[in-house]
């Protein structure tokens, strides 16, 4: 039976994507968790300003039986499931093992901590191809160790203080 939707080869958030001359990609710093640092009182940022994270969403799809130009929609949701933003783009599918890739550079204004989701939809019928998670957590920069999600100190945070 032919596939109605392309296959998801990769979908994640990262710092940046480099496209090489042969149309292959090098991905820099794949992340699923961002740690926000506590603001210092002397920082020149207004206390009421929300922090922002610059990142790239990378999507690689394989055609299978899908051919032609089709739209993909990215929808972002906050940890409280509040809709944040949508962005659509058109990709060209050639069929077979050929694929299509998308890079979406975004700035996430962090108004709440927790798990953000970026849904990737096949725009024609809103079929959910995949979801990309992005956790935003806070840590104090007062010298205490910051736990990892599993509760263990990170190597960096567990390092002894220099005097």
HUDAUR-V643755 format. One record per residue. RES is the residue in three letters. D_CENTER is the distance of its C-alpha to the mean C-alpha in whole Angstrom. Layout:
# HUDAUR-V643755
res=RES d_center=D_CENTER
res=RES d_center=D_CENTER
This chain:
# HUDAUR-V643755
res=UNK d_center=32
res=UNK d_center=30
res=UNK d_center=26
res=UNK d_center=25
res=UNK d_center=22
res=UNK d_center=20
res=UNK d_center=19
res=UNK d_center=15
res=UNK d_center=15
res=UNK d_center=12
res=UNK d_center=8
res=UNK d_center=5
res=UNK d_center=3
res=UNK d_center=6
res=UNK d_center=9
res=UNK d_center=11
res=UNK d_center=12
res=UNK d_center=16
res=UNK d_center=18
res=UNK d_center=21
res=UNK d_center=25
res=UNK d_center=25
res=UNK d_center=22
res=UNK d_center=20
res=UNK d_center=16
res=UNK d_center=16
res=UNK d_center=12
res=UNK d_center=12
res=UNK d_center=11
res=UNK d_center=8
res=UNK d_center=7
res=UNK d_center=7
res=UNK d_center=9
res=UNK d_center=10
res=UNK d_center=14
res=UNK d_center=16
res=UNK d_center=19
res=UNK d_center=22
res=UNK d_center=24
res=UNK d_center=27
res=UNK d_center=30
res=UNK d_center=31
res=UNK d_center=27
res=UNK d_center=28
res=UNK d_center=25
res=UNK d_center=26
res=UNK d_center=26
res=UNK d_center=25
res=UNK d_center=22
res=UNK d_center=19
res=UNK d_center=16
res=UNK d_center=13
res=UNK d_center=10
res=UNK d_center=10
res=UNK d_center=7
res=UNK d_center=6
res=UNK d_center=5
res=UNK d_center=8
res=UNK d_center=10
res=UNK d_center=13
res=UNK d_center=16
res=UNK d_center=20
res=UNK d_center=22
res=UNK d_center=25
res=UNK d_center=27
res=UNK d_center=25
res=UNK d_center=27
res=UNK d_center=26
res=UNK d_center=24
res=UNK d_center=22
res=UNK d_center=19
res=UNK d_center=16
res=UNK d_center=14
res=UNK d_center=11
res=UNK d_center=11
res=UNK d_center=10
res=UNK d_center=12
res=UNK d_center=13
res=UNK d_center=14
res=UNK d_center=17
res=UNK d_center=16
res=UNK d_center=17
res=UNK d_center=16
res=UNK d_center=14
res=UNK d_center=13
res=UNK d_center=14
res=UNK d_center=14
res=UNK d_center=16
res=UNK d_center=17
res=UNK d_center=19
res=UNK d_center=19
res=UNK d_center=22
res=UNK d_center=23
res=UNK d_center=26
res=UNK d_center=27
res=UNK d_center=27
res=UNK d_center=25
res=UNK d_center=24
res=UNK d_center=20
res=UNK d_center=18
res=UNK d_center=15
res=UNK d_center=12
res=UNK d_center=10
res=UNK d_center=9
res=UNK d_center=9
res=UNK d_center=9
res=UNK d_center=10
res=UNK d_center=10
res=UNK d_center=13
res=UNK d_center=13
res=UNK d_center=16
res=UNK d_center=16
res=UNK d_center=15
res=UNK d_center=14
res=UNK d_center=11
res=UNK d_center=9
res=UNK d_center=8
res=UNK d_center=7
res=UNK d_center=10
res=UNK d_center=11
res=UNK d_center=15
res=UNK d_center=18
res=UNK d_center=19
res=UNK d_center=23
res=UNK d_center=23
res=UNK d_center=20
res=UNK d_center=19
res=UNK d_center=16
res=UNK d_center=15
res=UNK d_center=12
res=UNK d_center=10
res=UNK d_center=6
res=UNK d_center=7
res=UNK d_center=6
res=UNK d_center=9
res=UNK d_center=11
res=UNK d_center=14
res=UNK d_center=18
res=UNK d_center=20
res=UNK d_center=23
res=UNK d_center=25
res=UNK d_center=28
res=UNK d_center=29
res=UNK d_center=28
res=UNK d_center=26
res=UNK d_center=23
res=UNK d_center=22
res=UNK d_center=19
res=UNK d_center=18
res=UNK d_center=21
res=UNK d_center=23
res=UNK d_center=24
res=UNK d_center=24
res=UNK d_center=22
res=UNK d_center=24
res=UNK d_center=23
res=UNK d_center=24
res=UNK d_center=27
res=UNK d_center=29
res=UNK d_center=32
res=UNK d_center=32
res=UNK d_center=34
res=UNK d_center=37
